[in-house]
Amino acid sequence: MVNNLSEQNSILNEFIAEIRDSEIQKDSMRFRRNLERIGEIFAYEVSKHLEFSSKEVVTPLGVAEISTLKNQPVIATILRAGLPLHQGILNYFDRAQNAFVSAYRRHHKSGKFDIQIEYTSSPGIEDKVLILSDPMLATGSSMFLTYKKLLENGKPKHTHFITIIASVQGIEYLTKHLSSDEYTLWVAGIDDELTAQSYIVPGLGDAGDLAYGSKL
C-alpha cells in the first residue's frame, strides 16, 4: 500500500514546497526544520494505523478513560540525510527505541554505483512495528538493503517506510522485492524521472548536503 499525503491539501504541502525551493534551500537550518516538521506529520498519520488500548488516567477531578498506544514502535533511519526526518518522528513517538544504519552510494569509474552498509545500531525488532525513514526513495535499493540489514535483529510485525519524495522506479522496486502485507509506504510526493546518476527529477537535490553541508 502506498499512502501519498500530498494528494490532499494540507499544511504539509507548504513544507514540501520549501524543501524543493532552491532559494529557501540555502538556509540549511530551515531545511532541517522542515524535514523535522514533515516527520512529525508522518508520525501522526502512521499512528492512526497502530494498535491502541484503553487506559484510565487520574485527573485532579476524577478518572478519564483514554485510548493510548499499546506498544511503542522502533523507529529507524539511514545516516546522515535521514536524521532530521527521524527527529520529527521521534518527537511524536518519544518513548520509542531507535535504530541507525550507515548506507551510502559507492561510485565506480563506469558511472555506476552500489550501496554500501558499514554500520548498524539497532534494538531487537522481533514482532514489533518498525518505522524506517529516509527523505528520498530514488532507486529503492538503499531502503531495501537497509531493511534487510535490520531484519538481522528480528522480523517486525509490520514495517512503515517513510520517504518524502519517491520516484516511480523506487516504488516499483519495493513492490517487486517485498510482499504487500509486509509493509506500508508513506510518501509526500512522487516524481516520474530519474537522471543517469539516479537522482530524482524534479526532486530537491541531495538532502544530506542541504541539511549538513557538502561532502568529499
Residue frames as a rotation matrix with the C-alpha (Angstrom) as fourth column:
MET 1
0.577 0.817 0.000 0.00
0.817 -0.577 0.000 0.00
0.000 0.000 -1.000 0.00
VAL 2
-0.629 -0.725 0.281 1.24
0.726 -0.677 -0.123 3.48
0.279 0.127 0.952 -0.88
ASN 3
0.478 0.730 -0.488 -0.14
0.843 -0.538 0.021 6.46
-0.248 -0.421 -0.872 1.05
ASN 4
-0.475 -0.592 0.652 0.64
0.762 -0.647 -0.033 9.74
0.441 0.481 0.758 -0.73
LEU 5
-0.136 0.428 -0.894 -0.12
0.846 -0.420 -0.329 12.54
-0.516 -0.801 -0.305 1.73
SER 6
-0.819 -0.233 -0.524 0.27
-0.001 -0.913 0.409 15.24
-0.573 0.336 0.747 -0.92
GLU 7
-0.738 0.607 0.294 -2.91
0.536 0.264 0.802 14.05
0.409 0.749 -0.521 -2.63
GLN 8
0.439 0.851 -0.287 -4.86
0.868 -0.319 0.381 16.04
0.233 -0.417 -0.879 -0.04
ASN 9
0.096 -0.355 0.930 -4.40
0.072 -0.929 -0.362 19.76
0.993 0.102 -0.064 0.55
SER 10
0.821 0.080 -0.565 -2.77
0.564 0.032 0.825 20.41
0.084 -0.996 -0.019 3.92
ILE 11
0.832 -0.551 -0.067 0.00
-0.489 -0.784 0.382 22.47
-0.263 -0.285 -0.922 5.52
LEU 12
0.357 -0.704 0.614 2.33
0.336 0.710 0.619 19.62
-0.871 -0.014 0.490 4.58
ASN 13
0.556 -0.094 0.826 2.41
0.830 0.006 -0.558 20.97
0.047 0.996 0.081 1.02
GLU 14
0.942 -0.260 0.214 3.87
-0.267 -0.964 0.005 24.26
0.204 -0.062 -0.977 2.30
PHE 15
0.454 -0.807 0.378 6.80
-0.446 0.161 0.880 22.41
-0.772 -0.568 -0.287 3.84
ILE 16
0.313 -0.295 0.903 7.29
0.688 0.726 -0.001 20.32
-0.655 0.621 0.430 0.68
ALA 17
0.859 0.046 0.511 7.34
0.425 -0.622 -0.658 23.49
0.287 0.782 -0.554 -1.43
GLU 18
0.814 -0.557 0.163 10.03
-0.571 -0.721 0.392 24.99
-0.101 -0.413 -0.905 0.81
ILE 19
0.251 -0.782 0.571 12.35
-0.142 0.554 0.821 21.98
-0.957 -0.287 0.028 0.80
ARG 20
0.364 -0.090 0.927 12.13
0.857 0.423 -0.295 21.87
-0.365 0.902 0.231 -3.02
ASP 21
0.982 0.124 0.141 12.71
0.170 -0.908 -0.383 25.61
0.081 0.400 -0.913 -3.45
SER 22
0.310 -0.949 0.052 16.35
0.812 0.235 -0.535 26.23
0.496 0.208 0.843 -4.46
GLU 23
-0.076 -0.302 0.950 16.36
-0.167 -0.936 -0.310 29.68
0.983 -0.183 0.021 -2.83
ILE 24
0.645 0.386 0.660 14.93
-0.696 -0.061 0.716 28.57
0.317 -0.920 0.229 0.53
GLN 25
0.871 -0.347 -0.347 17.30
0.371 0.929 0.003 25.59
0.321 -0.132 0.938 0.48
LYS 26
0.052 -0.913 0.405 20.20
0.103 -0.399 -0.911 27.99
0.993 0.090 0.073 1.05
ASP 27
-0.049 0.026 0.998 19.08
-0.938 -0.346 -0.037 28.21
0.344 -0.938 0.041 4.68
SER 28
-0.504 -0.248 -0.827 20.21
-0.175 0.967 -0.184 24.80
0.846 0.052 -0.531 5.95
MET 29
-0.978 0.178 0.112 18.66
-0.095 0.103 -0.990 25.33
-0.188 -0.979 -0.084 9.37
ARG 30
-0.174 0.968 -0.181 15.24
-0.858 -0.239 -0.454 25.90
-0.483 0.077 0.872 7.81
PHE 31
-0.085 0.082 -0.993 15.75
-0.744 0.657 0.118 22.88
0.663 0.749 0.005 5.54
ARG 32
-0.860 -0.281 -0.426 16.44
0.047 0.787 -0.615 20.67
0.508 -0.549 -0.664 8.57
ARG 33
-0.796 0.595 0.105 13.49
-0.299 -0.237 -0.924 22.12
-0.525 -0.768 0.367 10.47
ASN 34
-0.028 0.809 -0.587 11.16
-0.998 -0.058 -0.033 21.48
-0.061 0.584 0.809 7.54
LEU 35
-0.369 -0.160 -0.916 12.31
-0.345 0.938 -0.024 17.85
0.863 0.307 -0.402 7.35
GLU 36
-0.993 -0.024 -0.114 11.61
0.099 0.342 -0.934 17.58
0.061 -0.939 -0.338 11.06
ARG 37
-0.489 0.869 -0.068 8.13
-0.661 -0.420 -0.622 19.07
-0.569 -0.260 0.780 10.72
ILE 38
-0.006 0.443 -0.896 7.36
-0.883 0.419 0.213 16.71
0.470 0.793 0.388 7.85
GLY 39
-0.721 -0.332 -0.608 8.48
-0.039 0.896 -0.443 13.82
0.692 -0.295 -0.659 10.06
GLU 40
-0.890 0.436 0.133 6.02
-0.202 -0.115 -0.973 14.94
-0.409 -0.893 0.190 12.73
ILE 41
-0.076 0.895 -0.440 3.16
-0.967 -0.173 -0.184 14.90
-0.241 0.411 0.879 10.22
PHE 42
-0.190 -0.069 -0.979 4.12
-0.543 0.838 0.046 11.44
0.818 0.541 -0.197 9.03
ALA 43
-0.960 -0.232 -0.156 4.29
0.002 0.554 -0.833 10.19
0.280 -0.800 -0.531 12.62
TYR 44
-0.565 0.818 0.108 0.79
-0.586 -0.305 -0.751 11.46
-0.581 -0.487 0.652 13.31
GLU 45
0.148 0.643 -0.751 -0.60
-0.978 0.206 -0.017 9.77
0.144 0.737 0.660 10.20
VAL 46
-0.428 -0.381 -0.820 1.18
-0.305 0.914 -0.266 6.47
0.851 0.136 -0.508 10.88
SER 47
-0.947 0.023 0.320 -0.09
-0.313 0.154 -0.937 6.49
-0.071 -0.988 -0.139 14.47
LYS 48
-0.076 0.996 -0.055 -3.65
-0.967 -0.087 -0.239 6.08
-0.243 0.035 0.969 13.18
HIS 49
0.439 0.188 -0.878 -2.66
-0.613 0.777 -0.140 2.60
0.657 0.600 0.457 11.96
LEU 50
-0.696 -0.705 -0.138 -1.10
-0.324 0.479 -0.816 1.35
0.641 -0.523 -0.561 15.20
GLU 51
-0.062 0.663 -0.746 -2.71
0.584 0.630 0.512 -0.64
0.809 -0.404 -0.427 18.00
PHE 52
-0.506 0.010 0.862 -4.30
-0.551 -0.773 -0.314 1.23
0.664 -0.634 0.397 20.91
SER 53
-0.333 0.441 -0.834 -5.70
0.701 0.707 0.094 0.11
0.631 -0.553 -0.544 24.24
SER 54
0.512 0.652 0.559 -7.91
0.059 -0.676 0.734 1.80
0.857 -0.344 -0.385 26.82
LYS 55
-0.482 -0.716 -0.504 -6.25
0.673 0.066 -0.737 3.35
0.561 -0.695 0.450 29.85
GLU 56
0.694 0.691 -0.204 -7.62
0.644 -0.469 0.604 5.09
0.321 -0.551 -0.770 32.93
VAL 57
-0.433 -0.810 0.396 -5.95
0.531 -0.584 -0.613 8.41
0.728 -0.055 0.683 33.70
VAL 58
0.185 0.455 -0.871 -6.45
0.976 -0.192 0.107 10.07
-0.119 -0.869 -0.480 37.07
THR 59
-0.145 -0.133 0.980 -7.09
0.399 -0.915 -0.065 13.81
0.905 0.382 0.186 36.76
PRO 60
-0.957 -0.215 0.194 -7.35
-0.067 -0.488 -0.870 16.34
0.282 -0.846 0.453 39.63
LEU 61
-0.449 0.867 0.218 -11.15
-0.881 -0.389 -0.267 15.94
-0.147 -0.312 0.939 39.41
GLY 62
0.574 0.706 0.415 -11.72
-0.613 0.707 -0.353 12.32
-0.542 -0.051 0.839 38.52
VAL 63
-0.337 -0.622 0.707 -10.80
0.057 0.736 0.675 9.50
-0.940 0.268 -0.212 36.15
ALA 64
0.337 0.372 -0.865 -10.74
-0.827 -0.323 -0.461 9.72
-0.451 0.870 0.199 32.34
GLU 65
0.303 -0.186 0.935 -10.65
0.290 0.952 0.096 6.72
-0.908 0.242 0.342 30.02
ILE 66
0.447 -0.288 -0.847 -8.33
-0.761 -0.620 -0.191 7.33
-0.470 0.730 -0.496 27.06
SER 67
0.943 -0.184 0.278 -7.03
0.302 0.825 -0.477 5.18
-0.142 0.534 0.834 24.20
THR 68
0.456 -0.866 -0.205 -3.23
-0.742 -0.498 0.450 5.14
-0.492 -0.053 -0.869 24.19
LEU 69
0.138 -0.501 -0.854 -0.59
-0.822 0.424 -0.381 3.29
0.553 0.754 -0.354 22.18
LYS 70
0.973 0.228 0.025 -0.48
-0.212 0.849 0.484 -0.37
0.089 -0.477 0.875 23.10
ASN 71
0.452 -0.887 0.094 3.19
0.715 0.423 0.556 -0.70
-0.533 -0.184 0.826 22.16
GLN 72
0.439 -0.412 -0.798 5.84
-0.439 -0.874 0.210 1.77
-0.784 0.258 -0.565 21.04
PRO 73
0.988 -0.151 0.030 7.32
0.094 0.443 -0.891 1.23
0.121 0.884 0.452 17.57
VAL 74
0.100 -0.990 -0.096 11.00
0.589 -0.019 0.808 1.02
-0.802 -0.138 0.581 16.74
ILE 75
0.957 0.206 -0.203 11.99
-0.016 -0.663 -0.749 3.96
-0.288 0.720 -0.631 14.55
ALA 76
0.134 -0.923 0.361 14.97
0.645 0.358 0.676 3.71
-0.753 0.142 0.643 12.23
THR 77
0.900 0.125 -0.417 16.74
-0.211 -0.712 -0.669 5.88
-0.380 0.691 -0.615 9.69
ILE 78
0.546 -0.733 0.406 19.62
0.830 0.406 -0.382 5.95
0.115 0.546 0.830 7.24
LEU 79
0.341 -0.528 -0.778 22.55
0.329 -0.708 0.625 8.19
-0.881 -0.469 -0.068 8.15
ARG 80
-0.817 -0.160 -0.554 23.03
0.532 -0.580 -0.617 11.09
-0.222 -0.799 0.559 7.55
ALA 81
-0.843 0.471 0.260 20.26
-0.148 -0.669 0.729 12.59
0.517 0.576 0.634 5.47
GLY 82
-0.094 0.902 -0.422 17.57
0.373 0.425 0.825 10.83
0.923 -0.080 -0.376 7.49
LEU 83
-0.710 -0.290 -0.642 18.44
0.672 -0.005 -0.741 12.41
0.212 -0.957 0.198 10.84
PRO 84
-0.915 0.401 0.049 16.12
-0.396 -0.869 -0.295 15.47
-0.076 -0.290 0.954 10.74
LEU 85
-0.167 0.877 -0.451 13.21
-0.626 0.259 0.736 13.39
0.762 0.405 0.505 9.43
HIS 86
-0.230 -0.035 -0.973 13.91
0.499 0.854 -0.148 10.80
0.836 -0.519 -0.179 12.12
GLN 87
-0.960 -0.174 -0.220 13.90
0.277 -0.469 -0.838 13.50
0.043 -0.866 0.499 14.80
GLY 88
-0.589 0.806 0.061 10.47
-0.759 -0.577 0.303 14.64
0.279 0.132 0.951 13.69
ILE 89
0.125 0.602 -0.789 9.12
-0.185 0.795 0.577 11.11
0.975 0.074 0.211 14.02
LEU 90
-0.449 -0.408 -0.795 10.85
0.668 0.438 -0.602 10.74
0.594 -0.801 0.076 17.39
ASN 91
-0.906 0.158 0.393 9.22
-0.319 -0.864 -0.389 13.98
0.278 -0.478 0.833 18.61
TYR 92
0.028 0.999 0.041 5.88
-0.898 0.007 0.440 12.15
0.440 -0.049 0.897 18.49
PHE 93
0.787 0.122 -0.605 7.00
0.075 0.954 0.289 8.61
0.612 -0.273 0.742 19.36
ASP 94
0.325 -0.725 0.607 9.24
-0.726 -0.603 -0.331 9.97
0.606 -0.333 -0.722 22.12
ARG 95
0.279 -0.222 0.934 9.44
-0.788 0.503 0.355 6.69
-0.549 -0.835 -0.035 24.05
ALA 96
0.978 0.113 -0.177 10.32
-0.203 0.728 -0.655 4.58
0.055 0.676 0.735 21.02
GLN 97
0.274 -0.921 0.276 13.56
0.267 0.349 0.898 2.66
-0.924 -0.173 0.342 20.64
ASN 98
0.700 -0.090 -0.709 15.79
-0.583 -0.645 -0.494 3.79
-0.413 0.759 -0.504 17.79
ALA 99
0.394 -0.603 0.693 17.90
0.612 0.735 0.292 2.21
-0.686 0.309 0.659 15.08
PHE 100
0.571 -0.314 -0.759 20.51
-0.583 -0.806 -0.105 3.80
-0.578 0.502 -0.643 12.79
VAL 101
0.513 -0.389 0.765 22.11
0.634 0.772 -0.033 2.43
-0.578 0.502 0.643 9.66
SER 102
0.007 -0.599 -0.801 25.02
-0.444 -0.719 0.535 3.92
-0.896 0.352 -0.271 7.70
ALA 103
0.237 0.098 0.966 24.38
0.741 0.624 -0.245 3.38
-0.628 0.775 0.075 3.99
TYR 104
0.165 -0.225 -0.960 25.91
-0.398 -0.906 0.143 5.23
-0.902 0.359 -0.239 1.08
ARG 105
0.990 0.140 0.024 26.49
-0.019 0.304 -0.953 5.06
-0.141 0.942 0.303 -2.66
ARG 106
0.042 -0.997 0.061 29.93
0.013 0.062 0.998 3.81
-0.999 -0.041 0.016 -3.65
HIS 107
0.806 0.300 -0.510 30.52
-0.423 -0.310 -0.851 5.14
-0.414 0.902 -0.123 -7.15
HIS 108
0.215 -0.708 0.672 32.66
0.564 0.652 0.507 3.42
-0.798 0.270 0.539 -9.77
LYS 109
-0.633 -0.569 -0.524 34.58
-0.093 -0.617 0.782 4.85
-0.768 0.544 0.338 -12.72
SER 110
-0.799 0.379 0.467 31.96
0.598 0.418 0.684 3.36
0.063 0.826 -0.560 -15.03
GLY 111
-0.710 0.575 0.407 29.43
-0.463 -0.816 0.345 5.78
0.531 0.057 0.845 -13.56
LYS 112
0.252 0.787 -0.563 27.52
0.040 0.572 0.819 3.00
0.967 -0.229 0.113 -11.83
PHE 113
-0.451 -0.375 0.810 27.31
-0.784 -0.267 -0.560 2.60
0.426 -0.888 -0.174 -8.07
ASP 114
-0.116 0.475 -0.872 26.41
0.378 0.833 0.404 0.07
0.919 -0.283 -0.276 -5.43
ILE 115
0.560 0.427 0.710 25.03
-0.486 -0.525 0.699 0.55
0.671 -0.736 -0.086 -1.92
GLN 116
-0.403 -0.759 -0.511 27.45
0.193 0.475 -0.858 0.02
0.895 -0.444 -0.045 0.97
ILE 117
0.767 0.577 0.283 26.30
-0.213 -0.187 0.959 -0.53
0.606 -0.795 -0.021 4.54
GLU 118
-0.186 -0.977 -0.101 29.04
-0.035 0.109 -0.993 -0.05
0.982 -0.181 -0.055 7.11
TYR 119
-0.978 -0.169 0.126 27.36
-0.107 -0.114 -0.988 0.47
0.181 -0.979 0.093 10.48
THR 120
-0.047 0.991 -0.125 24.16
0.016 0.126 0.992 -0.64
0.999 0.044 -0.022 12.21
SER 121
-0.989 -0.094 0.111 22.86
-0.108 -0.039 -0.993 0.16
0.097 -0.995 0.029 15.68
SER 122
-0.238 0.960 -0.148 19.51
-0.568 -0.013 0.823 -1.42
0.788 0.280 0.548 16.43
PRO 123
-0.407 0.232 0.883 17.46
-0.793 0.391 -0.468 -2.95
-0.454 -0.891 0.025 19.23
GLY 124
-0.862 0.234 0.450 15.61
0.337 0.927 0.163 -6.23
-0.379 0.292 -0.878 18.71
ILE 125
-0.646 0.652 -0.397 12.68
-0.749 -0.643 0.162 -5.73
-0.149 0.402 0.903 16.32
GLU 126
-0.933 0.282 -0.222 11.06
0.207 0.928 0.308 -9.17
0.293 0.242 -0.925 16.50
ASP 127
-0.234 0.962 -0.139 7.25
0.929 0.264 0.259 -8.84
0.285 -0.068 -0.956 16.29
LYS 128
-0.238 0.134 -0.962 7.45
0.483 -0.843 -0.237 -5.06
-0.843 -0.521 0.136 16.71
VAL 129
0.831 0.446 0.332 6.25
0.528 -0.446 -0.722 -2.29
-0.174 0.776 -0.606 14.41
LEU 130
-0.264 -0.961 -0.086 9.22
0.767 -0.263 0.585 -0.82
-0.585 0.088 0.807 12.53
ILE 131
0.903 0.408 -0.132 9.17
0.257 -0.761 -0.596 2.70
-0.344 0.504 -0.792 11.08
LEU 132
-0.087 -0.970 0.225 12.06
0.785 0.072 0.615 3.18
-0.613 0.230 0.756 8.64
SER 133
0.846 0.444 -0.294 12.59
0.241 -0.811 -0.533 6.66
-0.475 0.381 -0.793 7.17
ASP 134
-0.425 -0.893 0.149 14.77
0.695 -0.217 0.685 8.26
-0.580 0.395 0.713 4.52
PRO 135
-0.201 0.427 -0.882 13.99
-0.203 -0.899 -0.389 11.59
-0.958 0.101 0.267 2.81
MET 136
-0.023 0.116 -0.993 14.40
-0.981 -0.192 0.000 10.27
-0.191 0.974 0.119 -0.75
LEU 137
0.153 0.078 0.985 13.42
0.046 0.995 -0.085 7.00
-0.987 0.058 0.148 -2.41
ALA 138
-0.083 -0.289 -0.954 15.27
-0.887 -0.415 0.204 7.05
-0.455 0.862 -0.222 -5.73
THR 139
-0.477 -0.126 -0.870 16.10
-0.646 0.722 0.250 3.55
0.596 0.681 -0.426 -6.99
GLY 140
0.645 0.745 0.170 14.73
-0.634 0.398 0.662 1.95
0.426 -0.535 0.730 -3.81
SER 141
0.352 -0.550 -0.757 17.85
0.215 0.835 -0.506 -0.12
0.911 0.016 0.412 -3.23
SER 142
-0.658 -0.620 0.427 19.12
-0.250 -0.355 -0.901 1.84
0.710 -0.700 0.078 -0.19
MET 143
-0.095 0.726 0.681 15.81
-0.990 -0.140 0.012 1.47
0.104 -0.674 0.732 1.63
PHE 144
0.758 0.423 -0.496 15.51
-0.448 0.891 0.076 -2.20
0.474 0.164 0.865 0.71
LEU 145
0.064 -0.825 -0.561 19.06
0.225 0.559 -0.798 -3.16
0.972 -0.075 0.222 1.72
THR 146
-0.670 -0.234 0.704 18.75
-0.551 -0.480 -0.683 -1.19
0.497 -0.846 0.193 4.98
TYR 147
0.329 0.881 0.340 15.53
-0.936 0.257 0.240 -3.03
0.124 -0.397 0.909 5.76
LYS 148
0.700 -0.099 -0.707 17.16
-0.076 0.974 -0.211 -6.38
0.710 0.201 0.675 5.04
LYS 149
-0.428 -0.904 -0.003 20.07
0.007 0.000 -1.000 -5.46
0.904 -0.428 0.006 7.32
LEU 150
-0.448 0.332 0.830 17.67
-0.865 -0.397 -0.307 -4.60
0.228 -0.855 0.465 10.14
LEU 151
0.602 0.723 -0.340 15.99
-0.637 0.691 0.341 -8.00
0.481 0.011 0.876 9.73
GLU 152
-0.213 -0.755 -0.620 19.13
0.057 0.624 -0.779 -9.49
0.975 -0.201 -0.090 11.29
ASN 153
-0.939 -0.107 0.326 17.65
-0.290 -0.260 -0.921 -8.19
0.184 -0.960 0.213 14.57
GLY 154
-0.608 0.752 0.253 14.28
0.259 0.489 -0.833 -9.92
-0.750 -0.441 -0.492 14.13
LYS 155
-0.726 0.468 0.504 11.24
0.561 -0.021 0.828 -9.92
0.398 0.883 -0.247 11.87
PRO 156
-0.920 0.391 -0.016 8.91
-0.316 -0.767 -0.559 -6.99
-0.230 -0.509 0.829 12.57
LYS 157
-0.301 0.913 0.276 5.16
0.458 0.392 -0.798 -7.38
-0.837 -0.114 -0.536 12.78
HIS 158
0.663 0.437 0.607 4.80
0.746 -0.321 -0.583 -4.68
-0.060 0.840 -0.539 10.13
THR 159
-0.446 -0.854 -0.268 7.07
0.750 -0.520 0.408 -2.04
-0.488 -0.019 0.873 8.59
HIS 160
0.809 0.579 -0.104 6.13
0.459 -0.731 -0.504 1.52
-0.368 0.360 -0.857 7.71
PHE 161
-0.319 -0.873 0.370 8.54
0.939 -0.237 0.249 3.02
-0.129 0.426 0.895 5.16
ILE 162
0.688 0.492 -0.534 8.52
0.449 -0.866 -0.219 6.82
-0.570 -0.089 -0.817 5.24
THR 163
-0.496 -0.809 0.316 10.02
0.813 -0.304 0.496 8.92
-0.305 0.503 0.809 2.47
ILE 164
-0.172 0.420 -0.891 9.33
0.013 -0.904 -0.428 12.50
-0.985 -0.085 0.150 1.46
ILE 165
0.274 0.196 -0.942 9.98
-0.901 -0.290 -0.323 12.33
-0.336 0.937 0.097 -2.28
ALA 166
-0.036 -0.220 0.975 9.79
0.053 0.974 0.222 8.99
-0.998 0.060 -0.023 -4.10
SER 167
-0.609 -0.116 -0.785 10.40
-0.771 -0.147 0.620 8.08
-0.187 0.982 0.000 -7.71
VAL 168
0.546 0.800 -0.249 8.06
-0.838 0.520 -0.166 5.80
-0.004 0.300 0.954 -9.59
GLN 169
0.185 -0.574 -0.798 11.02
-0.370 0.712 -0.597 3.46
0.911 0.405 -0.081 -10.11
GLY 170
-0.782 -0.510 0.358 11.78
-0.485 0.139 -0.863 3.33
0.391 -0.849 -0.356 -6.38
ILE 171
-0.100 0.843 0.529 8.19
-0.901 0.149 -0.407 2.44
-0.422 -0.517 0.745 -5.54
GLU 172
0.671 0.337 -0.660 8.18
-0.659 0.680 -0.322 -0.27
0.341 0.651 0.678 -8.19
TYR 173
-0.293 -0.874 -0.389 11.44
-0.430 0.483 -0.763 -1.68
0.854 -0.056 -0.517 -6.77
LEU 174
-0.759 0.060 0.648 9.97
-0.632 0.171 -0.756 -2.09
-0.156 -0.984 -0.092 -3.28
THR 175
0.294 0.956 0.024 6.77
-0.890 0.283 -0.358 -3.53
-0.349 0.083 0.934 -4.72
LYS 176
0.449 -0.196 -0.872 8.79
-0.583 0.675 -0.452 -6.11
0.677 0.712 0.189 -6.64
HIS 177
-0.406 -0.828 -0.387 11.01
-0.195 0.493 -0.848 -7.17
0.893 -0.269 -0.361 -3.74
LEU 178
-0.952 0.117 0.284 8.59
-0.278 0.067 -0.958 -7.12
-0.131 -0.991 -0.031 -0.78
SER 179
-0.582 0.812 -0.055 5.25
0.739 0.556 0.380 -8.78
0.339 0.180 -0.923 -0.18
SER 180
-0.304 0.516 0.801 2.31
0.035 -0.834 0.551 -6.39
0.952 0.195 0.235 0.08
ASP 181
0.748 0.636 -0.190 1.33
0.184 0.077 0.980 -7.49
0.637 -0.768 -0.059 3.60
GLU 182
0.157 -0.821 -0.549 4.87
0.956 0.265 -0.124 -6.84
0.248 -0.505 0.827 4.85
TYR 183
-0.720 -0.558 -0.414 4.93
0.620 -0.784 -0.021 -3.06
-0.313 -0.272 0.910 4.63
THR 184
0.650 0.755 0.089 3.16
0.725 -0.581 -0.370 0.26
-0.227 0.305 -0.925 4.08
LEU 185
-0.481 -0.812 0.332 4.87
0.873 -0.477 0.100 3.05
0.077 0.338 0.938 2.15
TRP 186
0.578 0.587 -0.567 4.23
0.648 -0.752 -0.117 6.67
-0.495 -0.300 -0.816 3.14
VAL 187
-0.469 -0.709 0.527 5.26
0.882 -0.403 0.242 9.45
0.041 0.579 0.815 0.74
ALA 188
0.076 0.465 -0.882 4.68
0.377 -0.832 -0.406 13.18
-0.923 -0.302 -0.239 0.35
GLY 189
0.399 0.059 -0.915 5.38
-0.736 -0.575 -0.358 13.39
-0.547 0.816 -0.186 -3.37
ILE 190
0.272 -0.283 0.920 6.01
0.442 0.886 0.141 11.08
-0.855 0.368 0.366 -6.33
ASP 191
0.176 -0.322 -0.930 8.22
-0.731 -0.676 0.095 12.17
-0.659 0.663 -0.355 -9.22
ASP 192
0.924 0.379 0.055 8.43
-0.228 0.660 -0.716 10.37
-0.308 0.649 0.696 -12.57
GLU 193
0.778 -0.612 -0.141 12.04
-0.143 0.046 -0.989 10.80
0.611 0.790 -0.051 -13.62
LEU 194
0.694 -0.719 -0.043 15.49
0.253 0.188 0.949 9.62
-0.674 -0.669 0.312 -12.54
THR 195
0.567 -0.603 -0.561 18.71
-0.812 -0.524 -0.257 11.02
-0.139 0.601 -0.787 -14.00
ALA 196
0.504 -0.492 -0.710 21.51
-0.234 0.713 -0.661 8.81
0.831 0.499 0.245 -15.32
GLN 197
-0.640 -0.757 0.134 23.08
-0.274 0.062 -0.960 9.20
0.718 -0.651 -0.247 -11.87
SER 198
-0.257 0.667 -0.699 19.80
0.688 0.634 0.352 8.04
0.678 -0.390 -0.622 -10.22
TYR 199
-0.924 0.096 -0.369 18.79
0.201 -0.700 -0.686 11.40
-0.324 -0.708 0.627 -8.79
ILE 200
-0.123 0.981 0.151 15.07
0.905 0.173 -0.388 12.20
-0.407 0.089 -0.909 -8.67
VAL 201
-0.992 -0.103 0.070 13.76
0.124 -0.865 0.486 14.90
0.010 0.490 0.871 -11.03
PRO 202
0.417 -0.383 0.824 12.48
-0.103 -0.921 -0.376 17.43
0.903 0.072 -0.424 -10.14
GLY 203
0.171 -0.409 -0.896 13.26
0.820 0.563 -0.101 16.09
0.546 -0.718 0.432 -6.64
LEU 204
0.994 0.106 0.025 15.09
0.075 -0.833 0.548 18.50
0.079 -0.543 -0.836 -4.36
GLY 205
0.301 -0.951 0.069 18.78
-0.682 -0.265 -0.681 17.69
0.666 0.158 -0.729 -4.70
ASP 206
-0.284 -0.509 -0.812 20.99
0.292 0.761 -0.579 15.94
0.913 -0.402 -0.068 -2.15
ALA 207
0.704 0.691 0.168 19.10
0.045 -0.279 0.959 16.04
0.709 -0.667 -0.227 1.16
GLY 208
0.561 -0.560 -0.609 22.21
0.826 0.327 0.459 15.22
-0.058 -0.761 0.646 3.19
ASP 209
-0.515 -0.785 0.344 24.23
0.820 -0.568 -0.070 18.06
0.251 0.246 0.936 1.69
LEU 210
-0.126 0.547 0.828 21.35
0.098 -0.823 0.559 20.52
0.987 0.152 0.050 2.04
ALA 211
0.850 0.499 -0.169 20.93
0.174 0.038 0.984 19.61
0.498 -0.866 -0.055 5.70
TYR 212
0.816 -0.544 -0.197 24.56
0.324 0.148 0.934 19.31
-0.479 -0.826 0.297 6.78
GLY 213
0.358 -0.718 -0.597 26.84
-0.704 -0.628 0.332 20.70
-0.613 0.301 -0.730 4.07
SER 214
0.721 -0.107 -0.685 28.65
-0.578 0.452 -0.679 19.16
0.382 0.886 0.264 1.13
LYS 215
0.645 -0.493 0.585 30.97
-0.177 0.648 0.741 16.18
-0.744 -0.581 0.330 1.50
LEU 216
-0.315 -0.846 -0.430 34.07
-0.780 -0.028 0.626 14.97
-0.541 0.532 -0.651 -0.30
